[in-house]
Amino acid sequence: MVKYGLDYTRCRWILPLLLGIGVIFGIIALAGRGWLESQTLPYVHQASLWESCTRPGQGAPWTCESLMGYAWGRAAAATYLVGFILLVICFALAIIAFAIDTLRFNFIRGIGGLLFVAAVFSIMGLVIYPVKFSSEIEMTGINMFSWAYGFGWTTAIMEICLGFFFCCLPNYEDQILGNVKPTYFYSSP
């Protein structure tokens, strides 16, 4: 991407595209019912960020309890949701930043800083949830933190990595804009 510059048509939208993928992963984590699941038969426990569902046996109906009744449940949901909202704002700002012909590199560095803040909020929610869930809610059988929880961590890791890209991109401003003369490593005999 640095070799061809951000004006290179296919490379220009890579970072906003990756932010969009992060937003999709965040939506999956927020809406998914697989934050915690039973690992072995009979599958008697399933939880999301918002509620915990149990059933007494394999064929019995699920009974769900809202996690918003717990202070830690509200805290985990709120911090993860704030991180997700900041990620959506960064995505919108990245679309705006890369759509402008003249890139504002300080603006791009600000998006990177905001991504780090979003990562901090997301990680706080992702740490509060399993620690308090496993200590305050009775679990039967063998349970595991599952696919939706993994999407939450993937979103947080993407926020950190993309934050580094957005913060470091202005360091290559001259190479991106084509203001550096090429160096040739050929010497004539």
DABELCOR-V544857 format. One record per helix or strand of 3 or more residues. SS is the DSSP state (helix for helix, strand for strand). FROM is the first residue (numbers start at 1). LEN is the number of residues. If there is no record, write none. Layout:
ss->SS from->FROM len->LEN
ss->SS from->FROM len->LEN
This chain:
ss->helix from->14 len->18
ss->strand from->36 len->3
ss->strand from->45 len->3
ss->strand from->51 len->4
ss->strand from->63 len->4
ss->helix from->67 len->3
ss->helix from->71 len->29
ss->helix from->105 len->32
ss->strand from->143 len->3
ss->helix from->147 len->31
